[in-house]
């Protein structure tokens, strides 16, 4: 799936509908907001793999992902 600004809303919808989501690949997508990432990780507690390669995220976001994704 090719994500752009209008698809940020789609990512939130996916996270809210698929609470059992374990894997998501959004590598190279540089237009993610930290709030969007937080919404995704907190909506999907079963995450095991979240590919954010080449995404522009901060250390704070990485720490939030690590602390909430225990798998």
N, C-alpha and C positions, 0 to 999 in steps of 0.2 A: 504494500500500500504506500503510495506516495503522499506524504503529509505536507500540508502547507498551513497557513494561518487559519483558514476556514475549517481545517480538519482538526484543530486543537479541540474543538467542541466534540468532534467524533471520538477522539481519544478518551475524553472524560466519559462519554456515553458508553464506550466499550468497557472501561474500568468499572463503571457503575452497574452494568448489566452482567458482566462476567466475573463475579467475585472469586471464582475458582481458577481464574487465569494464572498460569504459572510461568509463562514465557512471553516476552514482548521484545521485538526488535525494531527500534526506531533509530538505528545508527545513522550518522551523518545528517540528522535533522537538527539544524542549528537554531530553529525558532521556537524552542520549548521554553516556557516560563517555568520558574521553580515551583510556582503554585500548581501548575499542571502536573508536574512530576510528583509533588506531594499528594495530590488528589489520586493519582494512579496508584502509588505505592500503598497508601492507606486504605484504598478501596479493594485491593487485591492482596490479602494477607498470605496467600499461598505462593506468591512469587518465588521462583527459584532462579530465574535467569532474566535479566533486564539489560539488553544490549543498548548502550548509549555511546558507543564508539564515535568519536569525532563530534559529539554534541557539546555545545558550550554550556557546561554546568560548573557550579562552584564546589569548593571543598565542603561547604555546609550542606549542600544537596547530597553529595556523596555520603556524608556522615548520616544524614537522615535516611537514606536508602539502606545503608548498612545496619542501622539500628532497628529499622522496621521490617526488614526482610530477613528473618531469622533462618530461612532455609537456604 
